[in-house]
C-alpha cells in the first residue's frame, strides 16, 4: 500500500488554529455579547500582554503594521524637508510611510551576511545629507529582516549623535532578541505587524507600537483615534483612524500563550534546514548576540538562473517557495524619484540590495514543520541544483 506525504505549507495557520479554536470561538462570542467591537476590553488586555512579553513599558494596539510606522512618525512631526533613512532591501511599507507624510526616504544598502541595514553605508549617507543641508536627517527605520534583529546599539548611537528618531520595524521579528533584550525595547519605538503570516498574527490586519516613553504612548493613543483628547469630541491634533479591532485583539490573546513554544519550534526548523543545506547554498547567518524570530527562512543561490531552476524543481515536487524581494525599493517606480532626489548629485549605488534580489529564495517556515517536511523541501531544492 502506498501513502501520500502530507502537503508542506509555506505558512501553516490551520495547524495552530486547531490547538486554540475553542479559545478563539469563546473570545469572539464574548465580543458579540458585550458589543464593544472597537476599543473593547480585549484591546487593553492584549496591549498589556504584548508589553509584558517584550519587556516594554507601553504597547499601543493599532490597525496594521503600516499604521504603526505612520503613527510613530506622525508623533515626531516628521514631514516635508526631513530625510528618513531605511534599507533598500525590505517591504514597501517601510518606504511608503515617509512619502505619505511628505518626507524623503533615503535608501541605504544592506549587509551581505545579515541582510539588515549596513551601518557603514548608513553613516555615509547620513553625513552626506547633513553636509548638503537640503534635507534634515530626522529618522532611521531599522528593519529586523526575516526575523533577525538589526544592529540596534549602533543605530541608537548614530541617532543620538545626529538627533534622529530611531524606529524599529519589527514586522517580521516579534519574539527576536538582541543582547538578551527582546525586540520592542530598542530604539525610541517599535512597530509590529500582526498580519496573519507573522510570528504573531491575527485573522486580518492588526499592529502595535511598543515604547519605553509614556508621553509617546499617550500621543500614539491620541493619533490612532483621530487625534482625540480625553473625550471623543475633544480633538487636539490631526490624527487618523488606526485602531485595533476587538475581535483581532481577542485572536491575539488566544495565540500569544503559544508564542514562546512556537519560537523554539522555528529555531528547530532553522537548525534542520542548516543541517540539510549548509555548505550547499548560502543559509541565513545569525549575528553574535542575536536570537532570530525566524519569521522567514531565506537562502541565497548562485544567480538568477539557478533560482529559476530551483523554483521550477520545487514546484514540480509540490514544494512552495517565494521571493522576498524581487526588486529593491529604489528600483520601484513609486520610489525612483525620491531616491534620485534624496542625495544631491545622485545617490550612491546599492549593489548588495540589487544582488540579493536576484538570488534570494524563501522556503517554508512555521512552527509546525516536521523534520521530514524540511528534508523534503531541502531535497527538492538540491535536485534543482543538480546536487
JORAVEN-V503195 format. One line per field, one symbol per residue. ss: DSSP state (h for helix, s for strand, l for the rest). phi: phi as a letter, one per 20 degrees, with the letter a starting at -180 (. if undefined). Layout:
# JORAVEN-V503195
ss->???
phi->???
This chain:
# JORAVEN-V503195
ss->llllllllllllhhhhhhhhhhhhhhhhhhhhhhlllsllhhhhhhhhhhhhhhlllsssssllhhhhhhhhhhhllllllsssssslllllhhhhhhhhlllssssslsllllllslhhhhhhhhhhhhhhlllsssssssslhhhllllhhhhhhhhhhhllssssslllllllssllssllllllssssslllllllllllllsssssllhhhhhhhhhhlsllsllllllslllllslslshhhhhhhhhhhllhhhhhhhhhhhhhhhhhhhsllsslllllllsslllllsssslllhhhhhhhhhhhhhllllssllllllhhhllllhhhhhhhllllllllhhhhhhhhhsssslllllllhhhhhhhhhhhhhhhll
phi->.dcefffeefcdeffffffcgffffffffffffemefdlffffgfffffffffemefcccfceafffffffffgfemfagndddebffdaeggfeffgfgenedfdecfdffeemegeffffggffffffffmfcefdbcdedefmoegfefgffffffffdmdeddeedgdcfofbblndfgpdemebcddddggefgccedreaabcdbedfffgfffffffcmmfefcfddeebfcbeceeffffffffffegfefgfffffffffffffffedgndcfefdefgndcfelfcdcdddfafffffffffffffemdfbbddbfbfffefgfdfffffefcfnofgfcffgffgfecfbedgbafdfeffgfffffffffffeme
